[in-house]
Amino acid sequence: MNQKNEITNYPLQVIIKNVYGMERIYPVNDTAKKITSLTKKRTLDREEIKIIKELGYQIEVLTDQL
């Protein structure tokens, strides 16, 4: 089985928030939280997202619903 196809079945779900003028990317699902735990931070930044995409993961940005 192709490992890259296996990875794309588990997209990283994140929410992007603006906190005091700074962009913050928060993990939502377990996959995103596990990746974030490797960085020892509570959020991800754009450079980390770029690397995660290069590894074959899909990023799913969720929006807040009213």
Beta strands, then each sheet from edge to edge (+ up, - down):
strand 1: 12-19
strand 2: 22-27
strand 3: 59-62
sheet 1: 2+ 1- 3-
end
